[in-house]
């Protein structure tokens, strides 16, 4: 099942998404006519794992981590599917990263890997936008607009062996499978739950394969995870 959130004239609604329609408890809403898609959840934080694919280590000349290497994006980083990604004025090197992400379904802490399917509501897609020429991860990755997320939550998918690909302006830039992760989704969620109380709606992203090239205003970024969906956003110059 796909679960989506829609911003209507009367406020946000959520429900099952099917063929461009959100079926909420108080009725049905057509995307585009009755409102626009919102990020599919309302997280208190986005926990993002880096250096989780061997080819990324090779590209960036990183050492292999002994445990998941993570950072945090704030909720203000969020951008919905179909919404523009503003190109920040403070960078000349903006890039993308197509990542599978889990959405937490219930408040939890100290979850074992075996218990992870019970506390995860489903999976969505994150574009971990990165200003490469900034100093430190927070400056590079935690600014407004750095977290496109969506288009919905897929509740029925096995995250362990999913094909993915990313197209930028029609050019294939990434292609991989989640089985190539150094730390699998269940391991990552369990690891983070030992350090943080995870809340409903929180997002945990599992890292990106190597992502050659930068993006420029006018580029459309399409990230697909098979069985989950396609997240699509256009990079635009900031007014």
N, C-alpha and C positions, 0 to 999 in steps of 0.2 A: 504494500500500500504506500502511496505517496501522500505526504502531509504537507500542506503549504499554508502560508499566511498572506493575506491580501489587505492592502490599505484601501478602505472605502471612504465615502463621504461621511459616514457615521463612525469611523474608527476602524481599527484592525479586526479582522475575522480570521479564523483558522478552521481547517477541515481537510477532508480527503480531496486530493487533486486528481481530476480525470478529464483528459481531452480539453484542457483550457478552462475547466470549471472547478471551482472550489465548493464542495458540499459541506456547509457549516451547519450547526445545530438549528439556526434560525432561518435557513434557506440556502439557495444556491446563488453563486456569484461568478460571473464570467470575467476572466482576466482580460483587461483592456477596456471592456465596456463598463464594468462596475468598480474597477479599481486596478491597482498595480501590485505586482508581487513585492512582498517585503522579504528580508532575510528570513529563512524558515524557522528561526528560533530567536529568543531574546536572552543571550548569554550574559552572565556576570563577568565572564572572561573567556578568551580564546587561548587555549594552551597549544602551542605549536612546536612540534619536534623537528629539529634540523639534522642534517648529516645522517639521514636514515636510508640512503641508497648508496651502494658502493660506487656507482658512476659519478655521483655528486662529490664524493670524497676525492675521486680522481680529478674532476674538473676544477675544484676549488683548492686542491692540494691540502686537504684536511687529513688529520690522523683519524683512524677508526675509533669511535667512542666506545668506552667500556659499558656505558649505560646510556639510556635515552638523553639526548642533549636538547633542552627545551627553552623556550622563551614565551612571553605572554603578550598578546595584543589586547587593547582595551575594546569595549563595545563601540566606542566612537570610530573605530576603524571600519565598521561594517558598511558594505555596499550591497544592494540587492541585485539579483539576476536582472539583466537588461538595463540597469542604471549605469551612468558613465563613471569611469575611473578618472578623477582629476589628476593631471600631471603636475606634481608639486613644483613650485617655483624654486625650491632650494636644492634641486638635484638636476643633473644632466645625464644620469645613468639609472633609468628606471627599468626594472625587469619584473618577471612574473614567476610563479611556481604553482603548478597544478597539483593540488593535494586532496586526498580522501580525508574526510573528517567525520568523527563520531559526534552525535548529539546525545548528551546525558539525559536520561529520562526520569531519574529520581535522585534525591539527596543521598549521598553515599560517601563512605571513607573506608580505607583499608580493604578494598575489593580484591579478591583473588582473580587470577586470569580466568578461572573456570566460571566465576560469577559475573564476568563482564557482560555477557549477552543479556543478563537479567536487568542490568542498570542502564544499558544503552538503548535509547529509543529507536535509533536508526542512523543512517549515514547520508551525508551530503558532500558538497565540494567547496573547497576554499582555494582562492587565488591569493597566495602569500606574496603580495606586491612588495618590492624591495628597492629602496634607493641606495644603490651599491656604493656611491661615493660619500655616504655619510659615516660618521664615526660611531661605532658600537651598534649592537642589535636594536636597541630601543629606538634610536634615531633612524635607523635604516628601515625598520619594519612595523613600527607601532603608531604611525601617523594617521590622521583622518583619511579615509578612503583606501587604506592599505589592506582591507580584508573583504573583498567581494565573496559572498557566500550564497549558495543556493544550487538549483532553483527551489528545491523542496527537500524533505527528508524521506528517504526510501527506507521503510521499516522491514523489508523482507529481502535481505541480501547478505551473502557471505563475503566479508571483506578480505579474505585471505588470498584470493587468486583472481583479481579483477584486472582486466586489460584497461589501460588508460592512454590517452593521447591529448596533446595540446596543439592547436593551430593558432598562429598569429598572422593576421592579414592573409589568410588562406595558405600559409606555409606551415607544414608539419614541423614542430619544434621539439616535441617530447613524445616518446612512445616507450611504455614499460608495462610491468605487471606488478601488482602489490606483493606477490610472492618474493620479489627481490628486496623487500624491506629488510634491514638489519634487525629491527625490533618490530614484531608484529603488532597489530592493533590491540589485541587483548593484553599483551605484555605492557604496552605503553599506557593504556588506561589504568591498569593495576598499579604500575609504577607511580603515576601521577596521583592516584588516590591515596597513596601512602604519605603524600606531602601536602595535599590540599583536600578540603571538603568540597566535593563536586556537587554542583547544584543543578536542578532541572533546567535545561536549555544551554548549559555550558558546552563549549565546542572543544574537541581535541583533534588536532590535525596531525597527520602521520608523516609529513615530509614529502619532498618532491624529488623525482629523478633530475638528472642534469638538465639545465634550462639554458641552452645557448642563445645568445642574442638579447638585445634590449627591445623595448617598445617605444613608440613615438605617438604623439597625438594623431588620431585617425585610425590607429590599429585596432582591430577587433580581436579580442582574445577569447577563444573557445576551448574550454577544458571538459573533456568527456571521461567519465568512469563508467564502464560497461555495467549495465544493470542498475545504475544510479541515475544518470542523466547527463546533461550538458549545461555548464555554467558559461554564460556569454555576456561580455561587457566590452564597451568601446572606451579606449583611452582618449581623453579630450584635454585640450589646453585649458588651464585655469583662467577664468576671466580676471 
